[in-house]
């Protein structure tokens, strides 16, 4: 009986029509499997590319904050200028920051500030890459609360943004880049300026700094926390 059944399948004139739905179903399964595999590979590659980009941004942010931290510390010791002290105490703004926008006391680009200590650092670490950068400084106010000042602001960070931060201690005897001259002919120090209110001494009452003197009864002026945020644009 099995032989007759086999012959019946082999000799029926409509056997091709019977196999067509099965062939279509099998082809659909194969195509679906191929699609799933390809989709998985694309998703995996996309995820790997995003991880690599995040790692790259993290390295760049780490490099930037490390260099800035070093230059800022040199500045507090009387060395090369650091951006935390790249301040015009008479105009009460970061030097040349008003060129981008007369109403701003921070930078939106560094194109009009060729001597800004931020510029060579960002050029060296980021180059021509399409990367957005925000830099803020945080510090204590007179009542102990925290305040934040923009240094460089290029808009809201993207979803892939990474952040790095460092702390630096400023003392009363530190002088901003354009701090003005005191009554004795020396540059006005932060302690002589009287903080952010401009109520200082020794002929420095008309100058002010962005951060106040958080510890007026000591030689410590304020603790500045520098935060950098970068993202792919």
C-alpha positions in Angstrom: 0.0 0.0 0.0 2.9 2.4 0.7 4.2 1.9 -2.8 0.8 2.8 -4.3 0.5 5.9 -2.1 4.0 6.9 -3.2 3.1 6.4 -6.9 -0.1 8.4 -6.4 1.9 11.4 -5.2 4.3 11.1 -8.0 1.9 10.6 -10.8 -0.9 13.1 -10.0 -1.2 15.9 -12.5 -1.8 18.5 -9.9 1.2 17.6 -7.7 3.0 20.9 -8.8 0.1 23.0 -7.5 0.1 21.1 -4.2 3.8 21.9 -3.6 3.5 25.6 -4.5 2.1 26.8 -1.2 4.7 24.8 0.7 7.4 26.3 -1.4 6.2 29.8 -0.8 5.9 29.1 2.9 9.5 27.7 3.0 10.8 30.6 1.1 9.1 33.0 3.4 10.6 31.3 6.4 14.1 31.5 4.9 13.7 35.2 3.9 12.4 36.0 7.4 15.4 34.2 9.0 17.8 36.0 6.8 16.2 39.3 7.6 16.3 38.7 11.3 20.0 37.8 11.1 20.8 40.8 9.0 18.8 43.1 11.4 20.6 41.7 14.4 24.0 42.3 12.8 23.0 45.9 11.8 21.8 46.5 15.4 24.9 45.1 16.9 27.2 47.1 14.6 25.2 50.3 15.4 25.5 49.6 19.1 29.2 49.0 18.8 29.6 52.2 16.8 27.8 54.2 19.5 29.9 52.6 22.3 33.1 53.5 20.4 31.9 57.1 19.9 31.1 57.4 23.6 34.5 56.0 24.6 36.1 58.5 22.2 34.1 61.4 23.7 35.0 60.3 27.2 38.7 60.2 26.4 38.5 63.7 24.8 36.7 65.1 27.8 39.2 63.5 30.2 42.1 65.0 28.1 40.5 68.5 28.1 39.8 68.6 31.8 43.3 67.3 32.7 45.0 70.0 30.6 42.7 72.7 31.8 43.3 71.7 35.4 47.0 71.9 34.9 46.9 75.3 33.3 44.5 76.6 36.0 46.8 75.5 38.7 49.8 77.1 37.0 47.8 80.3 36.8 47.1 80.3 40.5 50.8 80.1 41.1 51.6 83.1 38.9 52.3 81.0 35.7 50.6 81.0 32.4 47.0 82.2 32.4 44.2 79.7 33.1 40.7 80.3 32.0 39.3 80.4 35.5 41.2 83.7 35.9 40.9 84.9 32.3 38.6 87.6 33.7 38.2 91.4 33.1 37.5 92.7 36.6 36.5 96.2 35.4 34.0 95.0 32.8 33.0 92.1 35.1 33.0 89.5 32.3 35.4 87.0 30.8 37.8 88.7 28.5 36.4 89.5 25.1 33.3 87.4 25.8 31.1 90.3 24.8 32.4 90.2 21.2 30.2 87.2 20.4 27.1 88.8 21.9 27.3 92.2 23.6 24.8 91.0 26.2 26.8 87.9 27.2 29.5 87.6 29.9 30.4 84.2 28.6 31.7 82.7 25.3 29.6 81.0 22.6 32.7 80.5 20.4 36.3 81.3 20.8 36.8 82.7 17.3 37.1 86.3 18.6 39.3 85.4 21.5 42.6 84.2 20.0 44.6 84.5 23.3 42.0 82.7 25.4 43.7 79.8 27.2 40.8 77.5 26.3 41.4 77.9 22.6 44.6 75.9 22.1 43.4 73.2 24.5 40.1 72.6 22.5 41.9 72.8 19.2 44.5 70.2 20.2 42.0 67.7 21.7 39.0 68.2 19.4 40.5 69.5 16.2 37.9 70.1 13.4 35.5 67.5 14.7 31.8 68.4 15.1 31.7 68.4 18.8 29.7 70.8 21.1 31.3 72.1 24.3 29.9 73.6 27.4 32.1 74.7 30.3 30.8 75.9 33.7 32.3 76.8 37.0 30.6 76.2 40.3 31.4 77.9 43.5 30.1 78.7 47.0 28.3 82.0 47.6 28.5 83.9 50.9 25.6 82.0 52.5 27.1 78.6 51.6 24.9 77.8 48.6 26.3 76.8 45.2 26.1 79.0 42.2 27.1 78.4 38.6 28.6 80.6 35.9 28.9 79.9 32.3 32.3 80.1 30.7 31.6 78.6 27.2 28.1 77.7 26.2 27.1 76.1 22.9 23.6 75.0 23.6 21.8 72.1 25.3 23.9 68.9 25.3 23.0 66.0 23.1 21.9 62.6 24.3 25.4 61.2 23.9 27.0 63.9 26.1 29.8 63.1 28.5 30.9 65.1 31.5 34.1 65.6 33.5 35.0 67.9 36.4 37.8 69.0 38.6 38.2 71.2 41.7 40.7 74.0 42.1 41.2 76.2 45.2 41.7 79.9 44.8 43.4 82.0 47.4 43.0 85.7 48.3 46.4 86.6 46.8 45.5 85.4 43.2 45.1 88.0 40.5 42.8 87.8 37.5 44.3 88.4 34.0 42.8 91.9 33.8 42.4 92.7 37.4 43.3 96.3 37.3 45.8 98.2 39.5 45.6 98.8 43.2 46.5 102.0 45.1 50.1 100.8 45.6 50.6 100.1 41.9 50.3 96.3 42.1 47.6 94.2 40.4 44.4 93.8 42.3 44.1 90.5 44.0 40.8 88.6 44.5 40.9 89.4 48.2 41.3 93.1 47.5 38.4 93.1 45.1 35.9 92.2 47.7 34.5 89.3 45.7 31.6 89.6 43.3 30.2 92.8 45.0 33.1 95.1 44.2 33.3 96.3 47.9 37.1 95.8 48.1 40.0 97.7 49.5 43.3 99.3 48.4 41.8 101.0 45.4 40.2 97.9 44.0 36.6 98.7 45.0 35.6 99.2 41.3 36.6 95.7 40.3 34.8 92.4 40.8 35.1 88.7 40.2 32.4 86.2 39.2 32.8 84.2 42.5 32.6 85.8 45.9 35.0 85.4 48.8 33.4 82.4 50.5 35.8 82.5 53.4 36.6 86.1 54.3 38.3 85.3 57.5 40.9 83.1 55.9 43.4 83.2 53.1 41.2 80.8 51.1 39.0 82.7 48.6 36.8 80.0 47.1 36.8 76.4 45.8 36.0 76.3 42.1 34.6 73.2 40.5 35.2 73.2 36.7 32.8 71.1 34.7 33.1 70.3 31.0 30.3 68.7 28.9 31.0 67.6 25.3 28.8 65.9 22.8 28.7 64.9 19.1 26.7 67.4 17.0 
